[in-house]
């Protein structure tokens, strides 16, 4: 069921009723019609155009003037059967007794001090898991230690609504960072080996390489030590706000939790039978069979501390500023290294990744081809050739890039005693398809020509090398076609002449497939090996320039970015898994997931003053880097449902495992392994006293730029959504015009540059929910400001979507903040039930972000 979905039906035979306790008995006319109606012990009255009359085995409904009639809890069991008859529709009836608690649900009850009938709060002694009564093992594997609170609030039409608030930590807080660090270690070990495999270099370049490898090895040991320390961790599966500065935990997200609000009310649902009209009394009689069930609406928010490198500090700012400064300095470096743009450096990493991925696949398919030839299997031979052709074509295409050619030339000039056919005048960036600009390029320095083992450099040699791979493949294809053709002719002759077994043996022996294919396959592998060696060395030389131009800052920035990304990714994986489970039965959402992708909206509450400005800069880069992440849903083959992470720094794939029964619910595209894209957006509005200082004496440009940039990203996602999805795939109580209006309103609020404009947060969150997105709320530690935000959001949803009585909005808000899950979150973090605010700080907060009296004070944060 979509979040916030509400039942709507205009049919008079399928109507939702409200039962409410009132102080009057049914009218005399109804008693005349049923004079023997028994008086119940507990009164429930139906208000509306129908009256309910119980009988021994059925419930009769009358359409008449607005009257009230009563049923009792003791008679509910009698309503489970019916005499039968023709089914004409369904009816739903609210059955809620005011002020009554169900047995066994709570061991302690507290009520709002101002009005005991306003908000009943109950803490579950044995709450059901987040997965509910379904007890889903795949969800229980990632969510731990749930806390549950129950509320009842009045609605605007004098009904009761029942709310279950839940909070749970996740094992992904540690699982994802450990998987990620392990991938970093493997990637860095491969890079270090590729630098060592560059071969013989001139003294200047060799000294540079040795320095880079020494720094990289030191960084590699740091990653290995961190992974070893995390492997020793036991206990809770979340990192408290007090631990955000610990070095051994710097990859772990701060205070990561799922915050869920579950709005539901008991209702009776059944089928209507045996229509019987009474014209004299203007009544119509129905007999219905009823069953008790719940109508639910779920609202999830992932709460987590802003992804940031707290241990490294923010003295010089965060990633957004540091990366920009580093790139400017590296571009202007006049030292003896070659500048390659970030785009070319990323391209080099992509080429290396493609090589490492495709080379073993091609070799494997070539072996399968030979195996099919040895078995003399035409069908298997065709299939093996098809796979070999596809992978080899991808392999050849990967090297049709000017960067490889220019890097090969640069590498050649770094060899001892290089000689060029042509003067080594670098081409322009436009000609090379890149930004390679030598600084004191070694080719401009005259080398010794006395070393005999170096021949002149031939710039066209590279083209011949990778072209030979394609030619070798064509030879293999031609030979397979020839063999299959001869085999087909032989089969025809055999069928026509019916030769003896001896003749068949002669026919096949004369054309042994394996012997004829083997030399061609070996040639293909040799050509591919030569291309791989040259390409790996050239791309490793590009990476050497990147590292050499910025030691040690380059490696420290990589470390900082890895830390921030690790924290952000752990939250994203948690949010995706939760969203996938809640949307498994929503075909519109699943279609949106594989057709468009998933919107992930982050709400930031950081100020743009002092250290928090650095945190916001870290957070902005970390969330933007999540665009490099793709998800894939696979069927679990064991009881281990934790996600699997593969890939490299520029591209990660998260494999989410589902049990077979749940996996079968997915669309065919997802089951076939289609990669699912993520669209992360961040909107930040500082709300504390530091933001007041930033607005009056500092600078809020950072926040304004982030909001404007991400508004464009949000608009691009909405455009993609409207182009690829049919209008009816929006949640059914929403309309396209609503979203257009909300986006325009959000645009106007961002352009207005109003101080502490919390309307931006509410608009962005509403748009996210309407687009089936995943919601995140973040502040420095996800404890105090985050708690104020999520409780305000919950109560606003109850008011706007579920008719919470407007006179009780503040009481409900205070109740959640005083007795709900978020005060328990504070206790988990700092061992104290006090939000870390003081009176002076709260004077700077927007009105609805202030906690009730007695819930705040001095506490470590």
VOFI-917729 format. One record per residue (C-alpha): residue in three letters; y, x, z. Coordinates in steps of 0.1 Angstrom, whole numbers, plus 2048, in hexadecimal, padded with zeros to 3 digits. Last residue first. Example, Ala and Ser with C-alpha at 12.3 -4.5 7.8 and 13.67 -1.06 7.14 Angstrom:
// residues 2
SER7F5889847;ALA7D387B84E;
END
This chain:
// residues 861
UNK89E9078E1;UNK89E90B907;UNK8AA8ED919;UNK8CA8E1929;UNK8D08BC926;UNK8C589E912;UNK8B187E919;UNK8C4870936;UNK8DD85D922;UNK8D1853900;UNK8D086B8E2;UNK8ED8708CA;UNK8E78708A5;UNK8F484C8A0;UNK9178568A9;UNK91B874893;UNK9198948A8;UNK9388A78B4;UNK9398968D6;UNK91589E8D9;UNK91C8C38DC;UNK9348BD8FA;UNK91B8A790C;UNK8FE8C0909;UNK8E18C18F1;UNK8BF8D08F2;UNK8AB8B08F4;UNK89B8AD916;UNK8778A591E;UNK86E8C9928;UNK8518E091F;UNK8668F0903;UNK8528E88E3;UNK8388CE8ED;UNK8518BD904;UNK86A8BA8E7;UNK84E8AB8D1;UNK8478928ED;UNK86B8888EB;UNK8658828C6;UNK84786C8CB;UNK8598508DC;UNK8668488FF;UNK88A852900;UNK8918578DB;UNK87D8398D0;UNK88D8238EB;UNK8B082F8E3;UNK8AB8258BE;UNK89B8038C8;UNK8B87FC8E0;UNK8D28068C5;UNK8C27EF8AB;UNK8BD7D28C4;UNK8DB7BC8BA;UNK8D27C1895;UNK8B07B2899;UNK8977C7886;UNK8937B6864;UNK8767CB856;UNK8857DE839;UNK8A97E4843;UNK8A77E2869;UNK8857F286C;UNK88F80C852;UNK8AE814866;UNK89A817886;UNK883831876;UNK89F844866;UNK8B2846887;UNK892852898;UNK88D86C87C;UNK8B187987F;UNK8B487C8A5;UNK89288E8A6;UNK89D8A688B;UNK8BC8AE89E;UNK8A78B78BD;UNK8858C58B3;UNK8818CF88F;UNK88A8F4899;UNK8A98FC885;UNK8AB8DA874;UNK8938CA85C;UNK8898A7850;UNK8708A4834;UNK86788681F;UNK84D884803;UNK85586F7E5;UNK84A84D7D9;UNK86A8497C5;UNK87882D7DB;UNK8708437FA;UNK8848607EB;UNK8A184B7E1;UNK8A383E805;UNK8A2861813;UNK8BE86D7FC;UNK8D484F804;UNK8CE85382A;UNK8D6879829;UNK8F5875814;UNK90285A82A;UNK902874846;UNK923880839;UNK92B89A853;UNK94E8A0845;UNK954890823;UNK9508A5804;UNK9558867EE;UNK9408957D2;UNK9218937E7;UNK92986F7F0;UNK9308657CC;UNK90F8747BF;UNK8FC8627DB;UNK90C8417D1;UNK9038487AD;UNK8DF8507B6;UNK8DD8317CC;UNK8EB81A7B1;UNK8D2828797;UNK8B68237B0;UNK8BE7FF7B8;UNK8C27F7793;UNK89E80178D;UNK8927E77A6;UNK87F7E97C7;UNK8687D17D8;UNK84B7DA7C1;UNK84A7FF7C7;UNK85480E7A6;UNK83780E78D;UNK8447ED77E;UNK85F80176B;UNK846814756;UNK84583A75C;UNK84C857745;UNK87185373C;UNK87C84375D;UNK86A85E771;UNK87887A75C;UNK89B86C761;UNK895869786;UNK88988D788;UNK8A7899776;UNK8BE88578D;UNK8AD8957AB;UNK8B28B879C;UNK8D68B1796;UNK8DB8A47BA;UNK8CA8C57C4;UNK8E58DA7B5;UNK9018C47C4;UNK8F28C47E7;UNK8EC8EA7E7;UNK9108F17DA;UNK9208DB7F5;UNK90B8EA811;UNK91490D807;UNK939904801;UNK93C8F8826;UNK953915831;UNK96291E852;UNK97F912869;UNK97E8EC868;UNK95F8E3856;UNK94B901863;UNK9568FA887;UNK94B8D6884;UNK92B8E2875;UNK9268F7895;UNK92A8D78AA;UNK90C8C7899;UNK9088B187B;UNK9028C885D;UNK8F98B583E;UNK8DE8C4826;UNK8CD8B5808;UNK8AF8C87FA;UNK89A8BF7DC;UNK8768C97D4;UNK8658BC7B3;UNK8408C47B4;UNK8298C4797;UNK8048B9796;UNK7EB8CE782;UNK7D18B9770;UNK7AF8C077D;UNK7998A776B;UNK79989078A;UNK7BF88F787;UNK7BE883763;UNK7A286B76B;UNK7B6858784;UNK7AC85C7A8;UNK7968447BC;UNK7778597B5;UNK7858757CA;UNK78685E7E9;UNK7618577E7;UNK75987C7DF;UNK76C88A7FC;UNK78E89A7F3;UNK7998BE7F0;UNK7BC8C97E8;UNK7BE8E87D2;UNK7E18F87D5;UNK7EB90C7B6;UNK8059277B9;UNK81C93779F;UNK8369537A2;UNK8289627C2;UNK8049617B6;UNK7E89487B2;UNK7CF9367C7;UNK7D09207E6;UNK7B390B7F3;UNK7BA8EC808;UNK7A68E5828;UNK78B8CB823;UNK76D8DF830;UNK7508C6832;UNK7428D3811;UNK7468CE7EB;UNK7688BE7ED;UNK7738AD7CC;UNK7928BD7BE;UNK7B78B47BE;UNK7CF8CD7AE;UNK7F28D57B9;UNK80C8EB7A9;UNK8259027BB;UNK8409167AA;UNK8598FA7B1;UNK8549027D5;UNK86B9207D0;UNK8899087D2;UNK87E8FF7F5;UNK87D923800;UNK89E92B7EF;UNK8B190F800;UNK8A0916821;UNK8AA93A822;UNK8CF93181A;UNK8CD916834;UNK8C192E84E;UNK8DD946845;UNK8F692A84A;UNK8E592386B;UNK8ED946877;UNK913940877;UNK92091F869;UNK91390A84D;UNK9018F2864;UNK8DD8E8860;UNK8D18C485E;UNK8BC8C783F;UNK8AA8A982F;UNK8908B5817;UNK88389F7FA;UNK8638A57E8;UNK85F8917C8;UNK83B8927BA;UNK833897795;UNK83A884775;UNK819879765;UNK80088577F;UNK81187879E;UNK82285A78D;UNK80084D783;UNK7F38527A7;UNK8128407B4;UNK80D82279D;UNK7E88217A5;UNK7EF81D7CA;UNK7CC81E7DB;UNK7CD8447E1;UNK7F28437EC;UNK7EE848812;UNK7D686580C;UNK7EA8767F1;UNK80A874806;UNK7F9884824;UNK7EB8A080F;UNK80C8A67FD;UNK8208A781E;UNK8088C082E;UNK8098D680F;UNK82F8D580E;UNK8328DE833;UNK81C8FD82F;UNK82E90680F;UNK851907820;UNK84591E83C;UNK833936823;UNK85293580C;UNK868941828;UNK85195E832;UNK84A96880D;UNK870968806;UNK87697F824;UNK85A996819;UNK8679977F5;UNK88A99E802;UNK87C9BB817;UNK86A9C97F9;UNK8899C97E4;UNK89F9D67FF;UNK8899F6803;UNK88DA007E7;UNK8A29ED7CD;UNK8A19FF7AC;UNK87EA0D7B1;UNK86E9EB7B7;UNK87C9DA798;UNK8769FA783;UNK8529FC78F;UNK84D9D8785;UNK8579E0761;UNK83F9FE761;UNK8239E776E;UNK82A9D174F;UNK8269EF738;UNK8079FB749;UNK7F69D9748;UNK7FF9D4724;UNK7F19F5718;UNK7D09F272B;UNK7CC9CD722;UNK7D19D46FD;UNK7B79F06FD;UNK79E9DA710;UNK7A49BD6F7;UNK79C9D46DA;UNK77C9E16EB;UNK7719BD6F4;UNK7759B16D0;UNK7639D06C3;UNK7469C96DB;UNK7459A56CF;UNK7439B06AB;UNK7279C96B3;UNK7129AE6C5;UNK7159926AC;UNK6FC99F692;UNK6E29AB6AB;UNK6E598B6BF;UNK6E19746A1;UNK6C1983693;UNK6C197B66E;UNK6A298965E;UNK68E98067D;UNK69695C679;UNK689958656;UNK66A96E65B;UNK66095A67A;UNK66393A667;UNK64C94864C;UNK632951666;UNK63492E675;UNK62B91F652;UNK64591063C;UNK64C8EA63A;UNK65C8ED618;UNK6788D461C;UNK67D8D4642;UNK67B8FA643;UNK6938FD626;UNK6AC8E7638;UNK6A98FA658;UNK6AE91B646;UNK6CE90D636;UNK6DB902658;UNK6D3924667;UNK6E593664B;UNK704921651;UNK701927677;UNK6FF94C671;UNK71C94C659;UNK732938670;UNK72A94F68D;UNK73296D678;UNK75495F66D;UNK75D956691;UNK75497969D;UNK769989681;UNK78697268A;UNK78497D6AE;UNK7869A26A3;UNK7A599968E;UNK7B69886AB;UNK7AF9A66C2;UNK7BB9BE6A6;UNK7DC9AC6A6;UNK7E09B76CB;UNK7DD9DB6C1;UNK7EF9DA6A0;UNK80E9CC6B0;UNK80D9E76CA;UNK80BA026B0;UNK82A9F769F;UNK841A0B6B6;UNK82FA2B6AE;UNK836A466C7;UNK831A6A6BA;UNK812A7B6C7;UNK80EA896E9;UNK7F1AA16EF;UNK804ABF6E3;UNK81DAC46FF;UNK838ADB6F0;UNK851AC06E9;UNK864AC370A;UNK879AA4710;UNK89EA9E706;UNK8ADA8571E;UNK8B7A6470C;UNK893A5970F;UNK896A5D735;UNK8AFA3F736;UNK8CDA4874A;UNK8CFA23753;UNK8BAA1173A;UNK8C39EC732;UNK8A59D4730;UNK8B59B272F;UNK89B99F71A;UNK8929906F9;UNK8949B36EB;UNK8AD9AB6D0;UNK8C39966E7;UNK8C29B0702;UNK8CE9CA6E9;UNK8B69E46DD;UNK8B2A056EE;UNK8BAA256DA;UNK89CA3B6DD;UNK8A2A4D6BD;UNK885A466A5;UNK863A576A2;UNK863A5D6C7;UNK855A7B6DA;UNK84AA7A6FE;UNK846A9A712;UNK83AA8C732;UNK838A66731;UNK856A5273B;UNK861A4D717;UNK83FA3C711;UNK845A2472D;UNK866A1971F;UNK856A146FD;UNK83AA0070C;UNK8549EB720;UNK8669E3700;UNK8479D66EF;UNK83B9C270E;UNK85D9B2712;UNK85E9A86ED;UNK84298F6F4;UNK8249866DF;UNK80E9936FB;UNK80497270A;UNK7FC9646E8;UNK7DF97C6E3;UNK7CF971704;UNK7D494C6FD;UNK7C39516DC;UNK7A79646ED;UNK7A2947706;UNK79F92C6EB;UNK7899416D4;UNK77094A6F0;UNK76E9266FB;UNK76791A6D7;UNK74E9376D1;UNK73A92D6F0;UNK7399096E5;UNK72D9116C2;UNK71392A6CE;UNK7059106E7;UNK7018F76CB;UNK6F19106B4;UNK6D891E6CE;UNK6C693E6C2;UNK6BF9486E6;UNK6CD96B6DE;UNK6EB95C6CE;UNK6F29456EB;UNK6F1964702;UNK7099766EA;UNK72195A6EC;UNK71E958712;UNK72697D714;UNK7469776FF;UNK74F95A716;UNK74D971735;UNK76298C724;UNK77C97271A;UNK77D96473E;UNK77F98774D;UNK79D990737;UNK7AF96E73B;UNK7B896E760;UNK7C1992767;UNK7D4993746;UNK7E697374C;UNK7F197F76E;UNK7FE99F75F;UNK81198C745;UNK820975760;UNK82B992775;UNK83C9A1757;UNK84D980750;UNK85A97E774;UNK8699A176F;UNK87899574F;UNK88897775F;UNK89498C77D;UNK8A69A2763;UNK8999C575C;UNK8AE9E3764;UNK8A0A0575C;UNK8A0A21775;UNK8B3A4177A;UNK8CFA35791;UNK8EDA23783;UNK8E7A04797;UNK8FE9E878B;UNK8E29CE784;UNK8D19D87A5;UNK8F19D17B9;UNK8F69AF7A9;UNK8D29A67AE;UNK8D39B07D3;UNK8F299C7DA;UNK8E497C7CA;UNK8C39817DC;UNK8D49867FE;UNK8EB9687FA;UNK8D094F7F3;UNK8B7961809;UNK8CB95E829;UNK8EA96E838;UNK8F1992841;UNK8ED98D867;UNK8D3972861;UNK8B497E873;UNK894990869;UNK88197D885;UNK89095C87A;UNK88595D856;UNK88C93984C;UNK87A919843;UNK88E8FE856;UNK87A8F1873;UNK8618D6869;UNK85F8B1869;UNK84A89F84F;UNK85487B84B;UNK83C85E846;UNK844839844;UNK826821843;UNK8267FB83F;UNK8097E784A;UNK7FC7C3849;UNK7E07BF863;UNK7C27A8863;UNK7B378A875;UNK79D774861;UNK7A474F859;UNK790733848;UNK7A771783C;UNK7A56F183A;UNK7C26E1829;UNK7D16BE82D;UNK7EF6B181A;UNK80869A82B;UNK820680820;UNK81466983C;UNK80A64C825;UNK802664808;UNK7E767681C;UNK7D9691804;UNK7BA6A6809;UNK7B66C97FC;UNK7946D8805;UNK7996FD80D;UNK7B3717813;UNK7A773B817;UNK7B0752834;UNK7C876B843;UNK7D376C867;UNK7ED78686E;UNK7F27A2887;UNK8127B6882;UNK8197D8873;UNK8327F4870;UNK822817871;UNK83C833876;UNK82F856870;UNK83D878879;UNK82689486C;UNK82D8B587E;UNK8388D9877;UNK8498E8896;UNK854908884;UNK841913865;UNK82B932869;UNK833952855;UNK848960871;UNK82C95C88B;UNK824981891;UNK849989892;UNK85296F8AD;UNK8759608A7;UNK86A93C8A2;UNK85593D8C2;UNK86B9278D8;UNK86B90C8BC;UNK8459098C0;UNK82D9138A5;UNK8128F989E;UNK7EC8F989E;UNK7E88FC8C3;UNK7CF9158D2;UNK7C29348C1;UNK7D294F8AD;UNK7BD96F8A6;UNK7BD96A881;UNK7E3968882;UNK7E498B890;UNK7CD998874;UNK7E2987859;UNK801997868;UNK7F19BA868;UNK7E69B6844;UNK8099AB839;UNK8189CA84B;UNK7FE9E083B;UNK8099D4819;UNK82D9DC821;UNK824A00829;UNK80FA02809;UNK82D9F57F5;UNK844A0F804;UNK82CA2B7FC;UNK826A1D7D9;UNK84BA1C7D1;UNK851A407DC;UNK833A4C7C8;UNK83FA397A9;UNK862A487AB;UNK854A6B7AF;UNK83FA64790;UNK85DA5777D;UNK871A76783;UNK853A8E77E;UNK849A7F75C;UNK82DA6675E;UNK807A6975A;UNK7F4A4975D;UNK802A27766;UNK7E2A2077A;UNK7F2A2879B;UNK80CA0D795;UNK7F09F478B;UNK7DE9FD7AC;UNK7FD9F57C0;UNK8019D47AD;UNK7DD9CA7B3;UNK7E09D27D9;UNK8019BD7D9;UNK7EF99F7CA;UNK7D29A17E1;UNK7E89A4800;UNK7FF9887F4;UNK7E09717EF;UNK7D5978813;UNK7F897181F;UNK7F794F80E;UNK7D594581C;UNK7E194E83F;UNK80293C83A;UNK7EF91C82E;UNK7D691B84B;UNK7EF921867;UNK806903864;UNK7EB8F2850;UNK7D98E9870;UNK7F28CD874;UNK8058BD891;UNK805898896;UNK81F87D89D;UNK81A85889E;UNK8308398A3;UNK81F8188A2;UNK8377FB89E;UNK8327D68A4;UNK84B7BD898;UNK85279D8AC;UNK86277E89E;UNK88476F8A7;UNK89176E883;UNK8A578E886;UNK8877A1893;UNK87E7AA8B6;UNK86F7CC8BE;UNK84C7D58CA;UNK8437FA8CE;UNK8248108CF;UNK8248368D4;UNK80A84E8C6;UNK8058738C9;UNK7ED8848B2;UNK7DD8A68BB;UNK7D18B1898;UNK7D78AA873;UNK7C88BF858;UNK7A38B985B;UNK7A9895867;UNK7B788E844;UNK797899832;UNK78188A84D;UNK790867848;UNK78B852867;UNK790831855;UNK79C822876;UNK7BC835874;UNK7C1856860;UNK7DB860879;UNK7C085F894;UNK7BC8428AB;UNK7CD8448CC;UNK7BA8498EC;UNK7D2844908;UNK7EB8338F2;UNK80F8348FF;UNK81F812900;UNK8438098FB;UNK84F7E58FC;UNK8717E08EE;UNK8887C28F1;UNK8777AB90A;UNK87F7C2927;UNK8A47C1920;UNK8BA7DC92E;UNK8A07F393C;UNK88B7F391D;UNK8677F0927;UNK84C808932;UNK827801930;UNK80A81893B;UNK7E5816934;UNK7E780B911;UNK7D27FB8F6;UNK7B57EE90B;UNK7BF7CA90B;UNK7DA7BF8F3;UNK7FC7BB903;UNK80E799904;UNK834797903;UNK83677D8E8;UNK8157728D9;UNK81177D8B6;UNK7FC76A89C;UNK80E76B87B;UNK7FD754862;UNK7F375B83E;UNK7E7741825;UNK7D1744807;UNK7CA72E7E9;UNK7B77117DB;UNK7937187E5;UNK77D6F97DF;UNK7686ED7FD;UNK7566FE819;UNK7516F083C;UNK76470E84A;UNK75D72C860;UNK772745873;UNK78A72C884;UNK7757258A2;UNK7797498AD;UNK79F7458AF;UNK79C7278C7;UNK7A073C8E7;UNK7C074B8D9;UNK7CF7298D7;UNK7DF7138BC;UNK7FE6FF8BD;UNK8146E88AA;UNK8386E98A0;UNK84A6D1888;UNK8606D586A;UNK8576B5856;UNK8346B4847;UNK81B6CB836;UNK7FC6C984B;UNK7E46E6851;UNK7C16E185F;UNK7AE6FD86F;UNK7886FB86E;UNK7696FD884;UNK7706E98A4;UNK7946DE89A;UNK7B66EE89C;UNK7D56DE88E;UNK7EF6F487E;UNK8116E5874;UNK8236ED854;UNK8476EC849;UNK852707861;UNK84D714885;UNK82A718891;UNK8277178B7;UNK80F72D8CC;UNK80971F8EF;UNK7EF72E907;UNK7D771891B;UNK7D26FF8FF;UNK7D56D9900;UNK7B96C88EC;UNK7C36B38CE;UNK7B36908D2;UNK7D067C8C4;UNK7D068E8A2;UNK7E767988C;UNK7F66688AA;UNK7FC68B8BA;UNK80E69689A;UNK82567889B;UNK82C67E8C0;UNK83B6A08B9;UNK82C6C08C4;UNK8346CF8E6;UNK8546E18EF;UNK85D702900;UNK85971B8E4;UNK8427388DF;UNK8437458BB;UNK82A74589F;UNK83975087E;UNK82B74585D;UNK82575783C;UNK81E74081F;UNK80473C804;UNK8017167FF;UNK8277137FC;UNK82972E7E2;UNK8487447E5;UNK8367647ED;UNK8437857FA;UNK83079E80F;UNK8437BE817;UNK83D7E180B;UNK84E7FC821;UNK839818814;UNK82280E7F7;UNK800800800;
END
